[in-house]
Amino acid sequence: MKFGKVEQPELVDFSLPETHENTLKVLNEVEGKETNIYVGCAKWNRADLKGFYPRGTKDELEYYSKQFNSIELNATFYRQFPAEQFAKWKNKTPEGFKFFPKLTQEISHWKRLEGVQDVVNYYLDCALQLEEKLGTIFLQLHSNFGPKNFDRIENFVNSWPNEIPLAVEVRHPDWFSDKIIFNDYVNLLSENKVANVIVDTAGRRDMAHMSLTSNEAFVRYVGANHPSDYTRLNDWVERLKEWKELGLENIHFFIHQNLEVESPLLASHFIKDLNKRLDTSLKIPNESQENNQMTLL
């Protein structure tokens, strides 16, 4: 994942901002049920996760889904897969596994949310083949999609089926730099119980806004292939512990890297710390012999 990449990550202040007042308001209104935690990578391809798969692995998704309980399904951004493919993915994975697919770029980037009803309906018809294994679907907008397009997001969110969880990620800096615009955007998501995606990446610290709009923390963490990646994840565990104690029910945390090969290593570290600090019992992914020998670049 190249978005937000910097040449000298050691110069970046990676400290997390304070919890936003919007988050406190949202969590104050919930009952605080048992917390559901899903942690995964963005891809399962052997080429991206080189060293993660044992020699002789025949089906990468089947193996991956036995190590992690979820995947951020980025493949669906690049093309529309037929319903049969979603059904195959569902049938290859164990009970309790969830997919968090990204909406196609035709919807978000090419048509920019205009005239997309038919495309969205077809996408949903296919994605719903995942049945109980369908997690939150997320919309990632282009970095040049600014606040002047607020009405497009408003129309899209208002027309989205209430029974299907949705998260939205905006990237244009003006969404975050203007407090009035940000609050209007946050209020729109809150009113529709849509999750506000948090992105923690080196070159765009404004996207680590710490503002939840529903009882879901949808976090996309981007490591910099630097030793600080581990301490950054430790900070996230403490923040999620804080939110869990305030009543957060859904934690969806996906780990990226500029070079994805190291994502499983970071995920293992993160899950171990989560289990310790949040008193959870998530499976710790197995590390192959090659993976054990890898070090951060």
DOTOR-292090 format. One record per residue (C-alpha): residue in three letters; x, y, z. Coordinates in Angstrom, 2 decimals, always signed. Layout:
# DOTOR-292090
<r nuke="ALA" px="X" py="Y" pz="Z"/>
...
# end
This chain:
# DOTOR-292090
<r nuke="MET" px="+0.00" py="+0.00" pz="+0.00"/>
<r nuke="LYS" px="+1.73" py="+3.16" pz="-1.23"/>
<r nuke="PHE" px="-0.80" py="+5.72" pz="+0.01"/>
<r nuke="GLY" px="+0.78" py="+7.88" pz="+2.70"/>
<r nuke="LYS" px="+4.26" py="+6.45" pz="+2.18"/>
<r nuke="VAL" px="+7.19" py="+8.63" pz="+3.29"/>
<r nuke="GLU" px="+10.91" py="+8.24" pz="+2.69"/>
<r nuke="GLN" px="+11.95" py="+8.88" pz="+6.31"/>
<r nuke="PRO" px="+9.35" py="+7.45" pz="+8.70"/>
<r nuke="GLU" px="+11.69" py="+8.06" pz="+11.63"/>
<r nuke="LEU" px="+10.91" py="+11.78" pz="+11.27"/>
<r nuke="VAL" px="+7.14" py="+11.31" pz="+11.63"/>
<r nuke="ASP" px="+5.29" py="+11.91" pz="+14.89"/>
<r nuke="PHE" px="+3.20" py="+8.75" pz="+15.10"/>
<r nuke="SER" px="+1.52" py="+9.55" pz="+18.41"/>
<r nuke="LEU" px="-2.22" py="+9.00" pz="+18.21"/>
<r nuke="PRO" px="-4.48" py="+12.05" pz="+18.63"/>
<r nuke="GLU" px="-6.75" py="+12.19" pz="+21.63"/>
<r nuke="THR" px="-10.11" py="+10.46" pz="+21.34"/>
<r nuke="HIS" px="-12.48" py="+12.82" pz="+19.52"/>
<r nuke="GLU" px="-15.51" py="+14.15" pz="+21.36"/>
<r nuke="ASN" px="-17.73" py="+12.55" pz="+18.72"/>
<r nuke="THR" px="-16.42" py="+9.14" pz="+19.76"/>
<r nuke="LEU" px="-17.20" py="+9.80" pz="+23.40"/>
<r nuke="LYS" px="-20.73" py="+10.82" pz="+22.43"/>
<r nuke="VAL" px="-21.29" py="+7.71" pz="+20.31"/>
<r nuke="LEU" px="-19.95" py="+5.29" pz="+22.91"/>
<r nuke="ASN" px="-21.87" py="+6.99" pz="+25.70"/>
<r nuke="GLU" px="-25.11" py="+6.05" pz="+23.93"/>
<r nuke="VAL" px="-24.44" py="+2.29" pz="+23.70"/>
<r nuke="GLU" px="-25.11" py="-0.48" pz="+26.18"/>
<r nuke="GLY" px="-21.61" py="-1.93" pz="+26.03"/>
<r nuke="LYS" px="-22.19" py="-5.52" pz="+24.95"/>
<r nuke="GLU" px="-19.48" py="-8.10" pz="+24.29"/>
<r nuke="THR" px="-16.83" py="-6.78" pz="+21.92"/>
<r nuke="ASN" px="-16.41" py="-8.48" pz="+18.54"/>
<r nuke="ILE" px="-12.83" py="-8.27" pz="+17.26"/>
<r nuke="TYR" px="-11.69" py="-9.04" pz="+13.73"/>
<r nuke="VAL" px="-8.06" py="-8.62" pz="+12.68"/>
<r nuke="GLY" px="-6.65" py="-9.36" pz="+9.26"/>
<r nuke="CYS" px="-4.50" py="-8.39" pz="+6.32"/>
<r nuke="ALA" px="-5.58" py="-6.81" pz="+3.05"/>
<r nuke="LYS" px="-4.73" py="-9.71" pz="+0.73"/>
<r nuke="TRP" px="-4.08" py="-13.41" pz="+0.79"/>
<r nuke="ASN" px="-1.94" py="-13.65" pz="-2.36"/>
<r nuke="ARG" px="+1.23" py="-15.66" pz="-1.95"/>
<r nuke="ALA" px="+3.18" py="-13.06" pz="-3.92"/>
<r nuke="ASP" px="+2.23" py="-10.32" pz="-1.45"/>
<r nuke="LEU" px="+2.62" py="-12.42" pz="+1.71"/>
<r nuke="LYS" px="+5.79" py="-14.23" pz="+0.65"/>
<r nuke="GLY" px="+7.06" py="-16.45" pz="+3.44"/>
<r nuke="PHE" px="+3.71" py="-16.68" pz="+5.24"/>
<r nuke="TYR" px="+2.58" py="-19.87" pz="+3.54"/>
<r nuke="PRO" px="+4.24" py="-23.22" pz="+4.30"/>
<r nuke="ARG" px="+5.77" py="-25.02" pz="+1.35"/>
<r nuke="GLY" px="+3.21" py="-27.14" pz="-0.40"/>
<r nuke="THR" px="+0.20" py="-24.92" pz="+0.43"/>
<r nuke="LYS" px="-2.32" py="-25.58" pz="-2.32"/>
<r nuke="ASP" px="-5.05" py="-23.10" pz="-1.47"/>
<r nuke="GLU" px="-3.93" py="-19.76" pz="-0.08"/>
<r nuke="LEU" px="-7.35" py="-18.54" pz="+1.09"/>
<r nuke="GLU" px="-8.07" py="-21.83" pz="+2.83"/>
<r nuke="TYR" px="-4.78" py="-21.60" pz="+4.75"/>
<r nuke="TYR" px="-5.08" py="-17.86" pz="+5.44"/>
<r nuke="SER" px="-8.60" py="-18.23" pz="+6.86"/>
<r nuke="LYS" px="-7.36" py="-20.79" pz="+9.36"/>
<r nuke="GLN" px="-4.80" py="-18.29" pz="+10.68"/>
<r nuke="PHE" px="-6.88" py="-15.07" pz="+10.69"/>
<r nuke="ASN" px="-10.55" py="-14.49" pz="+11.37"/>
<r nuke="SER" px="-11.00" py="-11.86" pz="+8.63"/>
<r nuke="ILE" px="-9.68" py="-10.26" pz="+5.45"/>
<r nuke="GLU" px="-9.98" py="-6.74" pz="+4.09"/>
<r nuke="LEU" px="-11.00" py="-7.74" pz="+0.60"/>
<r nuke="ASN" px="-9.22" py="-5.24" pz="-1.65"/>
<r nuke="ALA" px="-9.56" py="-7.41" pz="-4.75"/>
<r nuke="THR" px="-13.17" py="-6.31" pz="-5.19"/>
<r nuke="PHE" px="-12.01" py="-2.72" pz="-5.73"/>
<r nuke="TYR" px="-10.30" py="-3.56" pz="-9.02"/>
<r nuke="ARG" px="-13.10" py="-5.56" pz="-10.64"/>
<r nuke="GLN" px="-16.59" py="-6.90" pz="-10.03"/>
<r nuke="PHE" px="-16.56" py="-10.58" pz="-9.15"/>
<r nuke="PRO" px="-19.61" py="-12.72" pz="-10.00"/>
<r nuke="ALA" px="-21.88" py="-14.15" pz="-7.33"/>
<r nuke="GLU" px="-20.37" py="-17.59" pz="-7.87"/>
<r nuke="GLN" px="-16.94" py="-16.34" pz="-6.82"/>
<r nuke="PHE" px="-18.23" py="-14.87" pz="-3.57"/>
<r nuke="ALA" px="-19.96" py="-18.19" pz="-2.86"/>
<r nuke="LYS" px="-16.70" py="-20.07" pz="-3.48"/>
<r nuke="TRP" px="-14.85" py="-17.79" pz="-1.07"/>
<r nuke="LYS" px="-17.52" py="-18.37" pz="+1.54"/>
<r nuke="ASN" px="-17.34" py="-22.14" pz="+1.19"/>
<r nuke="LYS" px="-13.54" py="-22.22" pz="+1.47"/>
<r nuke="THR" px="-13.44" py="-20.48" pz="+4.84"/>
<r nuke="PRO" px="-14.28" py="-21.77" pz="+8.34"/>
<r nuke="GLU" px="-17.18" py="-20.79" pz="+10.55"/>
<r nuke="GLY" px="-16.72" py="-17.37" pz="+12.12"/>
<r nuke="PHE" px="-14.53" py="-15.96" pz="+9.32"/>
<r nuke="LYS" px="-15.59" py="-12.62" pz="+7.81"/>
<r nuke="PHE" px="-14.84" py="-10.71" pz="+4.61"/>
<r nuke="PHE" px="-14.77" py="-6.89" pz="+4.59"/>
<r nuke="PRO" px="-14.94" py="-6.09" pz="+0.85"/>
<r nuke="LYS" px="-14.21" py="-2.77" pz="-0.78"/>
<r nuke="LEU" px="-16.70" py="-1.35" pz="-3.28"/>
<r nuke="THR" px="-15.47" py="-1.32" pz="-6.87"/>
<r nuke="GLN" px="-13.60" py="+1.62" pz="-8.33"/>
<r nuke="GLU" px="-16.34" py="+1.96" pz="-10.93"/>
<r nuke="ILE" px="-18.57" py="+3.20" pz="-8.11"/>
<r nuke="SER" px="-16.07" py="+5.31" pz="-6.18"/>
<r nuke="HIS" px="-13.53" py="+6.53" pz="-8.73"/>
<r nuke="TRP" px="-14.95" py="+6.31" pz="-12.24"/>
<r nuke="LYS" px="-18.57" py="+7.32" pz="-11.67"/>
<r nuke="ARG" px="-17.76" py="+9.15" pz="-8.42"/>
<r nuke="LEU" px="-21.06" py="+8.07" pz="-6.80"/>
<r nuke="GLU" px="-23.23" py="+9.44" pz="-9.62"/>
<r nuke="GLY" px="-25.63" py="+7.14" pz="-11.43"/>
<r nuke="VAL" px="-24.35" py="+4.08" pz="-9.57"/>
<r nuke="GLN" px="-27.57" py="+2.50" pz="-8.29"/>
<r nuke="ASP" px="-27.55" py="-0.38" pz="-10.77"/>
<r nuke="VAL" px="-23.85" py="-1.08" pz="-10.20"/>
<r nuke="VAL" px="-24.28" py="-1.00" pz="-6.43"/>
<r nuke="ASN" px="-27.30" py="-3.32" pz="-6.59"/>
<r nuke="TYR" px="-25.39" py="-5.83" pz="-8.68"/>
<r nuke="TYR" px="-22.40" py="-5.64" pz="-6.35"/>
<r nuke="LEU" px="-24.60" py="-6.25" pz="-3.31"/>
<r nuke="ASP" px="-26.43" py="-9.14" pz="-4.97"/>
<r nuke="CYS" px="-23.06" py="-10.81" pz="-5.50"/>
<r nuke="ALA" px="-21.48" py="-9.91" pz="-2.15"/>
<r nuke="LEU" px="-24.51" py="-11.18" pz="-0.24"/>
<r nuke="GLN" px="-23.52" py="-14.67" pz="-1.34"/>
<r nuke="LEU" px="-21.06" py="-14.48" pz="+1.55"/>
<r nuke="GLU" px="-24.11" py="-14.62" pz="+3.82"/>
<r nuke="GLU" px="-23.10" py="-14.67" pz="+7.52"/>
<r nuke="LYS" px="-19.45" py="-14.22" pz="+6.52"/>
<r nuke="LEU" px="-20.06" py="-10.75" pz="+5.07"/>
<r nuke="GLY" px="-18.62" py="-8.09" pz="+7.33"/>
<r nuke="THR" px="-18.76" py="-4.33" pz="+6.77"/>
<r nuke="ILE" px="-18.54" py="-3.21" pz="+3.14"/>
<r nuke="PHE" px="-16.43" py="-0.09" pz="+2.72"/>
<r nuke="LEU" px="-16.34" py="+2.77" pz="+0.28"/>
<r nuke="GLN" px="-12.96" py="+4.37" pz="-0.37"/>
<r nuke="LEU" px="-13.15" py="+7.66" pz="-2.24"/>
<r nuke="HIS" px="-10.44" py="+9.16" pz="-4.43"/>
<r nuke="SER" px="-8.02" py="+11.63" pz="-2.85"/>
<r nuke="ASN" px="-9.35" py="+14.33" pz="-5.23"/>
<r nuke="PHE" px="-12.94" py="+13.77" pz="-4.12"/>
<r nuke="GLY" px="-13.37" py="+16.86" pz="-1.95"/>
<r nuke="PRO" px="-16.14" py="+18.39" pz="+0.17"/>
<r nuke="LYS" px="-17.70" py="+20.06" pz="-2.88"/>
<r nuke="ASN" px="-19.08" py="+16.57" pz="-3.53"/>
<r nuke="PHE" px="-20.77" py="+16.34" pz="-0.13"/>
<r nuke="ASP" px="-24.21" py="+15.92" pz="-1.71"/>
<r nuke="ARG" px="-22.99" py="+12.84" pz="-3.57"/>
<r nuke="ILE" px="-21.91" py="+11.15" pz="-0.35"/>
<r nuke="GLU" px="-25.15" py="+12.26" pz="+1.30"/>
<r nuke="ASN" px="-27.27" py="+10.72" pz="-1.47"/>
<r nuke="PHE" px="-25.19" py="+7.54" pz="-1.46"/>
<r nuke="VAL" px="-25.34" py="+7.03" pz="+2.30"/>
<r nuke="ASN" px="-29.05" py="+7.85" pz="+2.50"/>
<r nuke="SER" px="-29.86" py="+5.28" pz="-0.20"/>
<r nuke="TRP" px="-27.67" py="+2.52" pz="+1.25"/>
<r nuke="PRO" px="-29.65" py="-0.48" pz="+2.66"/>
<r nuke="ASN" px="-29.83" py="-0.13" pz="+6.44"/>
<r nuke="GLU" px="-29.41" py="-3.85" pz="+7.03"/>
<r nuke="ILE" px="-25.95" py="-3.98" pz="+5.37"/>
<r nuke="PRO" px="-23.08" py="-2.42" pz="+7.39"/>
<r nuke="LEU" px="-21.17" py="+0.30" pz="+5.54"/>
<r nuke="ALA" px="-17.96" py="+2.23" pz="+6.24"/>
<r nuke="VAL" px="-16.66" py="+5.26" pz="+4.32"/>
<r nuke="GLU" px="-13.11" py="+6.51" pz="+3.84"/>
<r nuke="VAL" px="-12.52" py="+10.04" pz="+2.52"/>
<r nuke="ARG" px="-9.01" py="+11.14" pz="+1.60"/>
<r nuke="HIS" px="-9.10" py="+14.74" pz="+0.38"/>
<r nuke="PRO" px="-7.34" py="+16.90" pz="+3.04"/>
<r nuke="ASP" px="-10.19" py="+19.45" pz="+3.10"/>
<r nuke="TRP" px="-12.49" py="+16.92" pz="+4.78"/>
<r nuke="PHE" px="-10.25" py="+17.09" pz="+7.85"/>
<r nuke="SER" px="-8.80" py="+20.61" pz="+7.82"/>
<r nuke="ASP" px="-12.13" py="+22.47" pz="+8.09"/>
<r nuke="LYS" px="-13.87" py="+21.72" pz="+11.40"/>
<r nuke="ILE" px="-17.33" py="+22.66" pz="+10.12"/>
<r nuke="ILE" px="-17.00" py="+20.41" pz="+7.07"/>
<r nuke="PHE" px="-15.67" py="+17.54" pz="+9.17"/>
<r nuke="ASN" px="-18.51" py="+17.86" pz="+11.67"/>
<r nuke="ASP" px="-21.11" py="+17.92" pz="+8.90"/>
<r nuke="TYR" px="-19.56" py="+14.80" pz="+7.40"/>
<r nuke="VAL" px="-19.37" py="+13.04" pz="+10.77"/>
<r nuke="ASN" px="-22.99" py="+13.93" pz="+11.55"/>
<r nuke="LEU" px="-24.12" py="+12.48" pz="+8.22"/>
<r nuke="LEU" px="-22.40" py="+9.17" pz="+8.97"/>
<r nuke="SER" px="-23.66" py="+9.11" pz="+12.55"/>
<r nuke="GLU" px="-27.27" py="+9.71" pz="+11.53"/>
<r nuke="ASN" px="-27.06" py="+6.74" pz="+9.17"/>
<r nuke="LYS" px="-25.00" py="+4.51" pz="+11.51"/>
<r nuke="VAL" px="-22.19" py="+4.36" pz="+8.94"/>
<r nuke="ALA" px="-18.65" py="+3.76" pz="+10.20"/>
<r nuke="ASN" px="-16.01" py="+6.46" pz="+9.71"/>
<r nuke="VAL" px="-12.85" py="+4.68" pz="+8.52"/>
<r nuke="ILE" px="-9.69" py="+5.61" pz="+10.42"/>
<r nuke="VAL" px="-6.45" py="+5.39" pz="+8.45"/>
<r nuke="ASP" px="-3.13" py="+5.38" pz="+10.30"/>
<r nuke="THR" px="-0.43" py="+6.03" pz="+7.72"/>
<r nuke="ALA" px="+2.82" py="+7.98" pz="+7.88"/>
<r nuke="GLY" px="+2.16" py="+10.69" pz="+5.31"/>
<r nuke="ARG" px="-1.44" py="+11.53" pz="+6.24"/>
<r nuke="ARG" px="-1.71" py="+11.95" pz="+9.98"/>
<r nuke="ASP" px="-4.96" py="+13.89" pz="+9.56"/>
<r nuke="MET" px="-6.73" py="+10.65" pz="+8.62"/>
<r nuke="ALA" px="-6.05" py="+9.23" pz="+12.10"/>
<r nuke="HIS" px="-8.95" py="+11.41" pz="+13.26"/>
<r nuke="MET" px="-10.15" py="+9.19" pz="+16.15"/>
<r nuke="SER" px="-13.78" py="+10.08" pz="+15.42"/>
<r nuke="LEU" px="-16.16" py="+7.12" pz="+15.52"/>
<r nuke="THR" px="-19.62" py="+7.56" pz="+14.01"/>
<r nuke="SER" px="-21.07" py="+4.19" pz="+14.99"/>
<r nuke="ASN" px="-20.31" py="+1.40" pz="+17.43"/>
<r nuke="GLU" px="-17.59" py="+0.21" pz="+15.09"/>
<r nuke="ALA" px="-13.90" py="+1.05" pz="+14.92"/>
<r nuke="PHE" px="-12.91" py="+0.33" pz="+11.32"/>
<r nuke="VAL" px="-9.14" py="+0.90" pz="+11.30"/>
<r nuke="ARG" px="-6.80" py="+0.58" pz="+8.33"/>
<r nuke="TYR" px="-3.26" py="+0.56" pz="+9.69"/>
<r nuke="VAL" px="-0.36" py="+1.11" pz="+7.28"/>
<r nuke="GLY" px="+3.07" py="+0.17" pz="+8.55"/>
<r nuke="ALA" px="+6.14" py="+1.89" pz="+7.15"/>
<r nuke="ASN" px="+8.41" py="-1.17" pz="+7.11"/>
<r nuke="HIS" px="+10.21" py="+0.42" pz="+10.04"/>
<r nuke="PRO" px="+10.81" py="-0.74" pz="+13.64"/>
<r nuke="SER" px="+8.34" py="+1.92" pz="+14.83"/>
<r nuke="ASP" px="+5.55" py="-0.16" pz="+13.30"/>
<r nuke="TYR" px="+5.50" py="-2.32" pz="+16.42"/>
<r nuke="THR" px="+5.30" py="+0.50" pz="+18.96"/>
<r nuke="ARG" px="+2.58" py="+2.13" pz="+16.87"/>
<r nuke="LEU" px="+0.54" py="-1.06" pz="+17.12"/>
<r nuke="ASN" px="+1.10" py="-1.14" pz="+20.88"/>
<r nuke="ASP" px="-0.39" py="+2.35" pz="+21.06"/>
<r nuke="TRP" px="-3.40" py="+1.14" pz="+19.11"/>
<r nuke="VAL" px="-4.00" py="-1.68" pz="+21.56"/>
<r nuke="GLU" px="-4.13" py="+0.83" pz="+24.41"/>
<r nuke="ARG" px="-6.54" py="+3.06" pz="+22.48"/>
<r nuke="LEU" px="-8.83" py="+0.14" pz="+21.65"/>
<r nuke="LYS" px="-8.73" py="-0.97" pz="+25.28"/>
<r nuke="GLU" px="-9.89" py="+2.52" pz="+26.25"/>
<r nuke="TRP" px="-12.73" py="+2.43" pz="+23.72"/>
<r nuke="LYS" px="-13.74" py="-1.10" pz="+24.72"/>
<r nuke="GLU" px="-14.09" py="+0.03" pz="+28.32"/>
<r nuke="LEU" px="-16.32" py="+2.86" pz="+27.08"/>
<r nuke="GLY" px="-18.61" py="+0.36" pz="+25.36"/>
<r nuke="LEU" px="-17.16" py="-0.25" pz="+21.89"/>
<r nuke="GLU" px="-18.71" py="-3.41" pz="+20.45"/>
<r nuke="ASN" px="-17.00" py="-3.88" pz="+17.09"/>
<r nuke="ILE" px="-13.27" py="-3.67" pz="+16.35"/>
<r nuke="HIS" px="-12.28" py="-4.26" pz="+12.72"/>
<r nuke="PHE" px="-8.54" py="-3.76" pz="+12.32"/>
<r nuke="PHE" px="-6.66" py="-4.40" pz="+9.08"/>
<r nuke="ILE" px="-2.89" py="-4.30" pz="+8.75"/>
<r nuke="HIS" px="-1.14" py="-3.09" pz="+5.62"/>
<r nuke="GLN" px="+2.50" py="-2.46" pz="+4.79"/>
<r nuke="ASN" px="+4.26" py="-0.52" pz="+2.08"/>
<r nuke="LEU" px="+5.70" py="-3.96" pz="+1.35"/>
<r nuke="GLU" px="+2.90" py="-6.34" pz="+2.34"/>
<r nuke="VAL" px="+5.27" py="-9.25" pz="+2.98"/>
<r nuke="GLU" px="+5.62" py="-8.22" pz="+6.62"/>
<r nuke="SER" px="+1.91" py="-7.76" pz="+7.38"/>
<r nuke="PRO" px="+1.45" py="-11.21" pz="+9.00"/>
<r nuke="LEU" px="+4.38" py="-10.52" pz="+11.35"/>
<r nuke="LEU" px="+2.85" py="-7.26" pz="+12.49"/>
<r nuke="ALA" px="-0.56" py="-8.87" pz="+12.81"/>
<r nuke="SER" px="+0.83" py="-11.62" pz="+15.04"/>
<r nuke="HIS" px="+2.44" py="-9.03" pz="+17.29"/>
<r nuke="PHE" px="-0.77" py="-7.01" pz="+17.41"/>
<r nuke="ILE" px="-2.97" py="-10.03" pz="+18.22"/>
<r nuke="LYS" px="-0.66" py="-11.19" pz="+21.00"/>
<r nuke="ASP" px="-0.84" py="-7.75" pz="+22.60"/>
<r nuke="LEU" px="-4.62" py="-7.58" pz="+22.13"/>
<r nuke="ASN" px="-5.06" py="-10.93" pz="+23.84"/>
<r nuke="LYS" px="-2.96" py="-9.75" pz="+26.75"/>
<r nuke="ARG" px="-4.38" py="-6.25" pz="+27.21"/>
<r nuke="LEU" px="-8.04" py="-6.80" pz="+26.24"/>
<r nuke="ASP" px="-8.32" py="-10.29" pz="+27.71"/>
<r nuke="THR" px="-9.28" py="-11.81" pz="+24.37"/>
<r nuke="SER" px="-8.37" py="-15.18" pz="+22.88"/>
<r nuke="LEU" px="-7.83" py="-14.53" pz="+19.20"/>
<r nuke="LYS" px="-5.80" py="-17.14" pz="+17.35"/>
<r nuke="ILE" px="-2.19" py="-16.09" pz="+16.80"/>
<r nuke="PRO" px="-1.28" py="-16.76" pz="+13.15"/>
<r nuke="ASN" px="+1.28" py="-19.46" pz="+12.54"/>
<r nuke="GLU" px="+4.61" py="-18.27" pz="+11.27"/>
<r nuke="SER" px="+6.46" py="-20.44" pz="+8.78"/>
<r nuke="GLN" px="+10.18" py="-20.99" pz="+9.08"/>
<r nuke="GLU" px="+10.80" py="-18.38" pz="+6.38"/>
<r nuke="ASN" px="+8.58" py="-15.89" pz="+8.17"/>
<r nuke="ASN" px="+10.46" py="-16.33" pz="+11.43"/>
<r nuke="GLN" px="+13.64" py="-15.35" pz="+9.66"/>
<r nuke="MET" px="+12.25" py="-12.09" pz="+8.25"/>
<r nuke="THR" px="+13.11" py="-8.76" pz="+9.78"/>
<r nuke="LEU" px="+11.79" py="-5.28" pz="+9.15"/>
<r nuke="LEU" px="+13.48" py="-3.45" pz="+6.30"/>
# end
